[in-house]
Amino acid sequence: MFAEQNIKKSMLVISGVVIVLGILQQHFFCFYGLGNSTIHYDGCILGKYADIFVLPVFLISVSLFFTLLFTFFISGKIFKRWLKFGAVWLIITTVFIVLAPENDYRFFSGPTKVLVSVWMSTLFFIISIFMFAGMSVYKKRHKNFATSK
């Protein structure tokens, strides 16, 4: 039980730190108007990686952070099952983001890395909430759920 609480707290802290770093990168380490390109990240530290890496990781961390807040109200068995789901979801999300094209600023360019990360993060949050609710209801109705692995 204590190990699960430590995992929850550690994941919450890590996602919180990534959120803070993303906000700091955007608001304190960007100097708009530098360079002669039309891309608005030219003056940022890690600027050319903003759409490719920084923003997708930030969005996934926001989704994870808010989802983790709900994990403190669920049992250990449900948390372990959700953790397995989350690991698989993270792999799938990473593959989709890597395969998505970079933002090329065309009118109909299709899904970009940022858009894919928004979709996958939102879906992750919604599916996780439904999982928590569904498993909690199932656990209350079926007493042997608590003893199964």
C-alpha positions in Angstrom: 0.0 0.0 0.0 2.8 2.4 0.9 4.6 1.5 -2.3 1.5 2.4 -4.4 1.1 5.7 -2.6 4.8 6.5 -3.2 4.4 5.7 -6.9 1.3 7.9 -7.1 3.1 10.8 -5.4 6.3 10.4 -7.4 4.3 10.4 -10.7 2.3 13.4 -9.6 5.5 15.3 -8.6 7.2 14.4 -11.9 4.3 15.4 -14.0 4.0 18.6 -12.0 7.6 19.4 -12.5 7.3 18.9 -16.3 4.2 21.2 -16.3 6.2 23.9 -14.5 9.2 23.5 -16.8 6.9 23.8 -19.8 5.3 27.0 -18.5 8.7 28.4 -17.6 10.0 27.5 -21.1 7.1 29.2 -22.8 6.9 32.4 -20.7 10.4 33.1 -19.5 12.7 31.6 -22.0 11.0 32.8 -25.2 12.1 36.1 -26.8 9.5 36.8 -29.6 10.6 38.7 -32.7 14.1 37.3 -32.9 15.2 36.0 -36.2 13.6 36.6 -39.6 11.4 33.5 -39.8 7.6 33.4 -39.4 7.7 30.6 -36.9 6.9 32.0 -33.5 9.4 29.8 -31.5 12.5 31.3 -33.0 13.6 33.1 -29.9 12.9 30.3 -27.5 15.3 28.0 -25.8 14.6 24.6 -27.3 12.6 26.7 -29.8 12.9 24.5 -32.8 11.8 21.5 -30.7 8.7 23.2 -29.2 6.2 21.7 -31.6 8.1 18.4 -31.9 8.9 17.6 -28.3 8.2 20.3 -25.6 4.5 20.9 -26.3 3.5 17.2 -26.7 5.3 16.3 -23.5 3.7 19.2 -21.7 0.2 18.2 -22.8 0.7 14.6 -21.8 2.0 15.7 -18.4 -1.1 17.9 -17.9 -3.4 15.0 -18.6 -1.4 12.7 -16.4 -1.3 15.2 -13.6 -5.1 15.6 -13.5 -5.7 11.9 -13.9 -3.3 11.1 -11.0 -5.3 13.3 -8.7 -8.1 10.8 -9.1 -5.9 7.8 -8.3 -5.7 8.9 -4.6 -9.3 7.9 -4.3 -9.2 4.4 -5.8 -8.0 1.1 -4.4 -4.6 -0.4 -5.1 -6.0 -3.1 -7.4 -7.6 -0.6 -9.6 -4.5 1.6 -9.6 -2.3 -1.4 -10.7 -4.7 -2.1 -13.6 -4.8 1.5 -14.6 -1.0 1.7 -14.4 -0.7 -1.1 -16.9 -3.3 0.6 -19.1 -1.3 3.9 -18.8 2.0 2.2 -19.8 0.4 0.8 -22.9 -1.3 4.1 -23.7 2.0 6.0 -23.3 3.7 3.7 -25.8 0.8 4.1 -28.3 0.8 7.8 -27.8 4.5 8.1 -28.3 4.3 6.1 -31.6 1.5 8.2 -32.9 3.3 11.5 -32.0 6.5 10.3 -33.6 4.7 9.2 -36.8 2.7 12.5 -37.0 4.1 15.1 -39.3 5.6 18.3 -37.9 3.5 21.4 -38.1 4.1 22.9 -41.5 1.6 25.8 -41.2 -0.5 24.9 -44.2 -4.2 25.4 -44.3 -5.2 21.7 -44.3 -2.1 20.0 -43.2 -3.7 17.1 -41.2 -2.9 16.0 -37.7 0.3 17.4 -36.4 2.4 16.3 -33.4 0.7 18.9 -31.2 -2.8 17.9 -32.4 -2.1 14.2 -31.9 -0.8 14.9 -28.4 -4.0 16.9 -27.6 -6.2 14.2 -28.8 -4.4 11.4 -27.1 -4.1 13.3 -23.8 -7.8 14.1 -23.8 -8.7 10.5 -24.6 -6.4 9.3 -21.9 -8.0 11.4 -19.3 -11.6 10.5 -20.3 -10.9 6.8 -20.6 -9.1 6.8 -17.3 -12.0 8.4 -15.5 -14.4 5.9 -17.0 -12.1 3.1 -16.0 -11.9 4.3 -12.4 -15.7 4.6 -12.2 -16.4 1.3 -14.0 -13.9 -0.7 -11.9 -15.1 0.9 -8.7 -18.7 0.0 -9.5 -17.6 -3.5 -10.5 -15.6 -3.9 -7.4 -18.6 -3.0 -5.2 -20.9 -5.5 -7.0 -18.4 -8.4 -7.2 -16.6 -9.0 -3.9 -14.2 -11.5 -5.5 -12.7 -8.6 -7.6 -10.7 -7.5 -4.5 -9.0 -10.9 -4.2 -8.2 -11.4 -7.9 -4.9 -10.4 -9.4 
